[in-house]
Amino acid sequence: MHMNEPAGGLERARAPTGHLSERSPPPLVRLRSRPVTSASGAVVIVLFFAAIAGCAAVSDTRQTDRPEVHSGQAGGYLAPNSLPDSLALLPSPPTTGSASVAADEEANRSGLALRGSPRWQLATSDADLTFPHAPGAFSCAAGVQITPTQTPRLIALLSRTLSDAGAATGAAKDRYRRERPFMVNGQSSCAPASEERLRANGSYPSGHSAIGWTWALILAEIVPDRADAILQRGRAFGDSRVICNVHWQSDVTEGRVIGAAVVARLHADASFRADLEASRVEIARARVQAGPSVAECEAEAAVLHP
């Protein structure tokens, strides 16, 4: 199992102090983001799944006797039988010769054209799901430094929801076993040391995309006045997988559907709701402290919105 792409569905990330990626991101400007697009589409998806979740009984929130998903990795909030069913929610992957595959291939070519650029570097950084690096990707968008020191409750919540989002993609990944772009086009990915493991982990849907969108939706609730910026960063987090040559665009798009379904289901869990509220209070306090580096945020904005 590996952090750069969930095994059994989870792009494995360890607990806040762990380290899972095969390698640290290369030297680059630590980039973050700024407010941009509307969140209307995301709201529609979340409301749809929230309606479904509202009809379900609240799950057993006793987590203390649940084993960790993986040694050193925080367990999620949801029991396996409470996870969204990716096979029920998603269509089959695009078939050879279809317009969808043609669109995937075009997006892949566009991503490969960015190789070596600052956007490629950001995509490489986004591939690293270790803590506290990964949630820090949302610091500029949220307007607060997301770190174990300033936001320990939020870090713990994001670690647990990473497990839920990654695991929720597992059934479809295992069923379809879609080949990844680097396996098809013969070009290396942004994480060559991880490619052997990624070959055994289905491309559809993207676990990274599910995780990034799960985090974006949660953070948008916690910091609603920054929702557009946060959702835009969550979208870019998934797009990074196309640029990295490890996922097709349709993998990323459907990963976001799983992320939305996970968040809706999490709202039926009392333990999650309590941690969400604690994180809201924590973030409000953190926002009066020193925020993310202005220079880093401007650098990220220049990369994401040239």
N, C-alpha and C positions, 0 to 999 in steps of 0.2 A: 504494500500500500504506500502511496506516495503523496506528498503534499501538493505537488504540482498538478496532479489530476486524481480525483477521488477514486480509490479502488472500491469496488462494491458500491460505486456511485459517489463516493466522497473524495474530493480532491483534498486529501488528508491534511489537516492542520492540527498541530498539537496545542496543548494548553498554553496560556499566555507566556510561559517561560521556555517552552520547547522550541525546537528547530527542526523543520521537516524537509525543506527544499534541498535538492542535490547540490545547489550552489547558491551563494549569496548573489544578489543582483549586482551587475557591473557598476563601476563608478559612474554616477550620473547625477544631474541635478535632481534632488528630491522634489518631484513635481506634484502639485495638488490642483484644485479646480475652482471655478467661479460660477455664479448663477447664470443659467442660460435658458433652457427650454421649458415649455409647459409640461405639467404632469398629468394632463387630462386623460391620456390613454392609460397610464398606470393606475389612475384612480378607478377607471371603469373595470379593469381586470381585478383589482383588489376588492372592490365592492361585490363583484360577482362571486368570488371565492369566499368572501366574508359571509355572504348570505348562506352559502352551503355550510360553512363552519358553524354558523349560528344554529343550524338545525341539528347539529351533532351534540351529543352529551359531552360535558366537560370531562376531559381525560383525567385519569388518576395522576395527581401531581407529585406523588411520592417518588423522588428521584434518588434518594440516598442509597438504596440498595441496587440501583442499576449499575452494571459494570461500565467502565469507560468503553467507548466505541473502539478505541485502539490505545495501546499502551502510551501513556503520556498525553492523550488527547481528551479534552473535555467531552463528556457525554451530552447529548442533546436533551431538549425538553420532551420530545415526543417519543413514545414507545413505537417499536417497529410497525405494529398494526394500526397506529394512528397517523402514520405518514401519508401524505397525498400519494395516490396511485398514478405514477407516471405513464403506465401503459393505458390507463383509462383516460387520462387527460390529454395525451399527445397523439397526433396522427403518426403513421409510419414515416420513417425518413423519406426524403425525396428519392424517386427512382431514376435510374440512368436514362438519359435522353429527355427528361422532363424540363420544363421551364425553370422549375425551382433549382435543379442541379446546375443549369446554366447560370442562374443568378449566384449560386454558391461559388461557382468557379470564377465568375467575374469579380466577386468580392475578394476571393482568395488572391487573384492577380493584383488587385489594388493594394491588398495588405502586403504582399511580397515587395511591391514597389517602394514601400516605406522602410525596407531593411536598412539598418544602420543609422536611421534618422532619430531625432529626439523622440518621435512618437513610438518608434521601435523600442527605444530604451525604456519608455514609460510602460509599454506592454510587457517588457521583460520584468520590470519591477512589479507589475500587477500579477505576474505569474506566481510570485512568491507568497504563499498563503501562511507563512509562519507568523507567529505573534511575537511582539506587537507590531511588526512591520505591516501586515496586511490591512488591518482596520485603519492604520494611519493614512492610508490612501484617501480616506474621506475627511481628513482634518480640515483642509482648506474649504471644502464644500460645506462642512458643518460650522465653520468659523470657530473651531475649538481644537486644541491639541488632544487627539485621542491617544492617550498613553496610559500605561499602568499606574503612573504617578498621579496624573490629573483625573483620569476617569476609570478607576479600577472596576467599578460595578458594570460599566458599559463594556469594558474589555471582556469581562466574564460572560456577559449576555451574548456578545458577538461570537465568542468562542463556542458557546453551546449551540447557537443558531446555525453556525457553520456546519456543525455535525448534522443537524436536521436537514438543511438544504442540500448538502452533498448526498446524504443517504437517500433522499427522496428521488434522486435521478437514477438510482441503481437498477430498478426493474427494467426500465427502457434501455439503459446502457447494455445490460446483460442480454436482453432479448434481441436487439438489433445488431450489436457488435459492429457498428459502422466504422469504416476505416477513416483515419484522420488525414488531413491534407498532406502532411509530410510523407505519409505512406503512399500517397497517390502521385504527388508531383515530384518526389525525389529531392526536394529542397529541405534544408535543415530548419529546425524550429528555433525559437528564442531560448529554448532550454534543452540543448542537445543531450545533456547528461541524463535527462528524464525520458528520452524517447523510447528506450527499451521497455520501460514500465508502461508508458502511454500506449504502446502497440497492443497491449493486452487489456486495455480499458476502453470501452466503446466511446466513440466520439459524440453520439447523440443520446440525450441532450448534453449540453455543456454544464458540468458541475460548477466551474468557476463562475459562469454567468448566473446560475441559480443562486449561488452564495452572494455574489455582488449585488444582485437585485433584491435578495432578502435583506441584506444589510441596508441598502438604499431606502427601501420602504420603511424599515424600522427607524432609521435615523430621521427620515422625513417626518415621522410622527413625533419624535422626540424634539426636533428643532423645526417646527412647521414653517417658520419665517425663512428658512433656508431650503425648503423642499425642492424647488426647481433646480438649484445648484446640486443638491445631493442626488436627485434622480438622474441628472445629467451625468454625474460622476459614476453612478451605478451603471448607466448605459455604456459609458466608455470602458468601464471595467470588463464588461462582457465583450465589447468590440476588440479589446486587446487580444482576446483569444484568436480572433481571425487574423490579426496582424502578426501574431506569434506563429502562425502556420500550424496550429494544433487543433483548430476547430473550423468547421464550415459556418457560414452565417446562419443557416437554419438551425444548427445546434445551439447557437447563442440565443436566437429568438425564442426557441422552445424552452431553453433553460430559464428564461425570465418568467415564463408561464408557471414553471415549477416553483420558482421563488415566490411568486404572488400567492400560489396555493399554500405554500408553507407558512407564510405570514398570516394568512387567513386562519389556518388551522391553529397556529400558535395562540391566537387571541381567544381560543376556547380553553386554554391552559392557564389555570390560576397562578401557577408558579411563574410562568412567563410574564403575565400581566403585572405581578408584583415587582419583578425585576425591571420591567419596562418603566414603571413609575419611579422606582429608585434611580434608574439611569436618567430619567427626565430631571429629577431634582439635582442629581450630581452634575449634569451638563449645565444647568442654569447657574450653578455655583462656579463651574469651571470657566464659563464665558466671561466672567468679570476679571479673570486672570489674563496673563499674557497669551495671546492667540498664536496661531501658526505664523511662520515667517512670511512677511509680506513679499519678500523677494522670491521665495519658493512658490508661493501661490501665484504670483505673476508669471513665473516661468512655466508652471503647469498650464495656466490659462493660455499662454502663447502656443503651447504644444497642442492642446485640445481644440483651440479655436483660432487657428492661424488667420 
